[in-house]
Amino acid sequence: MSTPTRRSRRPSPAVYRRRRLVAVLIVLVVIAAVVLVIWQPWRGSQAAAPVSSPSVTTPVASASTPPASAAPAEASAAPVAPNPTPEASGTAPTVAACSTAAISVQAVTDQDVYSAGELPKLSITLSNTSGAPCLINVGTATQSFVITSGTDTWWRSTDCQSESSDQVVQLAAGQTVSSVTPLQWDRTRSSVDTCGSSRPQASPGYYHLSVSIGGIQAADTKVFELR
């Protein structure tokens, strides 16, 4: 007597649909996990942001400066090349003469008080207070030192000046210069008629030094005392 064969049951269409749905869901979950790992713009964005240093300045790019992305990292530390100078372009620079309004002149003495026998040393300081360079003659031919006491003029540097010279210099904007070698006053009264001869000695008291250079007079005098 033979044993009857058991017929296997095939899954219904509904089971196939559920299995396919589960498989699709698994695939979507895997894809979403991969994308989440790769694309996370917020991760470390704060730490990765460049911190600007106050000691480094970024040069402003000129029309001829290449884009920053095309230059190496060290290029930002290099100075920006200045515009061509007038000499490079073939034209001579034009610098105007210093005006009275652009120059500040000051009378200077090496001390405020001089004991008996000490000789005052006199100097001139001048500054270009404008925003542009200018030319001025600072030679001895344009320098004048005058010492007065009240209304009495005691001494002039030009009374017995034996030699004089011209020296035109260019003062940069904001530049200040002073006499290289001070002029020494021998504490005597000067005049064009007493050069080389004995002259009266200045008495103790207060004196004023006024100066001019390049045709520009100092606004104030320098007061000093002889003892």
C-alpha positions in Angstrom: 0.0 0.0 0.0 1.6 3.3 -1.1 2.0 6.4 1.1 0.2 9.5 -0.3 2.6 12.4 -1.4 2.2 15.7 0.6 1.7 18.7 -1.8 3.7 21.8 -0.7 1.7 25.0 -0.3 2.8 28.0 -2.3 2.7 31.4 -0.5 -0.2 33.5 -1.4 0.2 36.7 -3.4 -0.4 38.7 -0.2 2.7 37.1 1.4 4.9 38.0 -1.6 3.7 41.6 -1.4 4.6 41.8 2.3 8.0 40.3 1.7 8.8 42.7 -1.1 7.6 45.7 1.0 9.8 44.6 3.9 12.8 44.2 1.5 12.2 47.7 0.0 12.0 49.2 3.5 15.2 47.5 4.5 17.0 48.9 1.5 15.6 52.4 2.2 16.8 52.3 5.8 20.3 51.3 4.7 20.4 54.1 2.1 19.2 56.6 4.6 21.9 55.5 7.2 24.6 55.9 4.6 23.4 59.4 3.5 23.2 60.5 7.2 26.8 59.5 7.8 28.2 61.2 4.7 26.1 64.4 4.8 26.2 66.2 8.1 27.1 69.9 7.5 26.7 70.9 11.1 29.3 68.5 12.5 32.4 70.4 13.5 31.3 73.5 11.6 32.1 75.8 14.6 35.6 74.3 15.2 36.4 74.3 11.5 35.5 78.0 11.0 38.7 80.1 10.5 39.5 82.4 13.3 40.7 85.8 12.1 43.9 87.0 13.9 44.0 90.7 14.9 47.7 90.8 14.0 47.1 89.9 10.4 45.6 92.3 7.9 44.2 91.1 4.6 45.3 93.3 1.7 42.7 94.7 -0.5 43.0 93.2 -3.9 43.6 95.6 -6.8 42.4 95.2 -10.3 45.5 93.2 -11.2 45.4 90.9 -8.1 44.5 87.3 -8.9 41.6 85.7 -7.0 42.5 84.4 -3.6 41.7 80.8 -4.5 44.4 80.9 -7.2 47.1 82.1 -4.9 49.1 80.0 -2.4 48.4 80.5 1.3 51.6 82.5 1.8 50.5 85.1 -0.7 48.3 86.9 1.9 51.4 87.8 4.0 53.2 89.5 1.1 52.8 93.2 0.8 50.7 94.6 -2.0 52.9 96.2 -4.7 52.4 100.0 -4.8 51.3 101.9 -7.8 54.0 102.8 -10.3 56.0 105.8 -9.2 56.2 108.9 -11.5 59.9 108.0 -12.2 58.9 104.5 -13.4 56.2 105.9 -15.7 58.7 108.3 -17.2 57.3 111.5 -15.7 59.2 113.6 -13.1 57.4 114.0 -9.7 56.0 117.4 -9.0 56.5 118.6 -5.4 55.4 122.1 -4.5 57.2 124.6 -2.3 56.3 124.5 1.3 53.7 127.2 2.2 53.6 129.1 5.5 50.5 127.2 6.5 52.1 123.8 5.9 55.3 124.5 8.0 55.6 124.9 11.8 58.8 126.5 13.0 60.0 126.4 16.6 63.0 128.1 18.3 65.0 125.8 20.6 67.7 126.3 23.3 69.7 123.6 24.9 68.8 124.9 28.4 66.3 127.2 30.0 68.7 128.7 32.5 72.4 129.5 32.0 74.8 130.2 34.8 77.6 132.7 34.4 80.0 131.7 31.7 77.6 129.2 30.1 76.9 129.9 26.4 73.4 129.2 25.0 73.2 126.9 22.0 70.4 127.8 19.6 68.6 125.5 17.2 65.6 125.5 14.8 63.0 122.7 14.5 60.5 122.7 11.6 57.7 120.3 10.8 55.6 119.6 7.7 52.1 119.6 9.2 50.4 119.1 5.9 49.4 115.9 4.2 51.7 116.2 1.2 55.5 116.5 0.8 56.9 119.9 0.0 60.2 121.6 -0.8 62.0 124.2 1.4 65.4 125.9 1.5 66.9 125.2 4.9 70.4 126.5 4.1 72.2 129.0 6.3 71.3 131.7 3.8 67.6 131.4 4.9 68.2 131.0 8.7 67.8 133.8 11.1 68.4 133.9 14.9 67.5 137.0 16.8 67.9 137.5 20.6 66.0 140.3 22.3 65.4 141.6 25.8 62.2 143.5 26.0 62.2 145.9 23.0 66.0 145.8 22.8 67.6 143.6 20.1 70.8 142.2 21.5 72.0 139.9 18.8 71.4 138.8 15.2 73.0 135.8 13.5 73.1 137.6 10.2 75.1 140.7 11.5 78.5 139.0 11.2 77.7 136.0 9.1 80.8 135.3 7.0 79.4 132.4 4.8 76.0 131.3 3.8 74.6 128.5 1.6 71.4 127.2 0.1 70.1 123.7 0.8 66.7 122.7 -0.7 65.2 119.6 0.9 62.0 117.7 0.6 60.0 117.3 3.8 57.6 114.4 3.8 54.1 114.8 5.2 54.3 114.9 9.0 58.1 115.0 9.0 60.0 117.0 11.7 63.7 118.0 11.3 66.1 120.0 13.5 69.4 121.8 13.2 72.3 119.4 13.0 74.8 121.7 14.6 73.5 124.3 17.1 74.5 127.9 16.8 76.3 129.2 19.9 75.7 132.7 21.2 78.7 134.3 23.0 76.4 136.5 25.2 77.4 139.7 23.5 75.6 142.5 21.7 76.1 142.3 17.9 76.1 144.8 15.1 77.5 144.9 11.6 80.0 147.5 12.8 81.5 145.5 15.7 82.4 142.2 13.9 85.8 141.0 15.1 86.0 143.6 17.9 85.1 143.5 21.5 81.5 143.9 22.3 79.4 144.6 25.4 78.4 141.5 27.4 74.8 140.7 28.0 73.5 141.4 31.6 71.7 138.8 33.7 68.0 138.6 32.9 65.4 137.0 30.6 65.9 136.9 26.9 63.8 135.8 23.9 65.0 133.8 20.9 63.0 134.2 17.7 63.9 132.3 14.5 62.9 132.0 10.9 63.9 129.6 8.1 63.0 129.4 4.5 61.2 132.7 4.9 58.9 131.2 7.5 58.9 132.8 11.0 58.3 130.9 14.2 55.0 131.7 15.8 56.5 131.9 19.3 59.8 132.9 20.9 61.8 130.8 23.3 62.4 132.4 26.6 65.6 131.7 28.6 67.5 133.2 31.5 71.1 134.4 31.9 72.5 134.4 35.3 
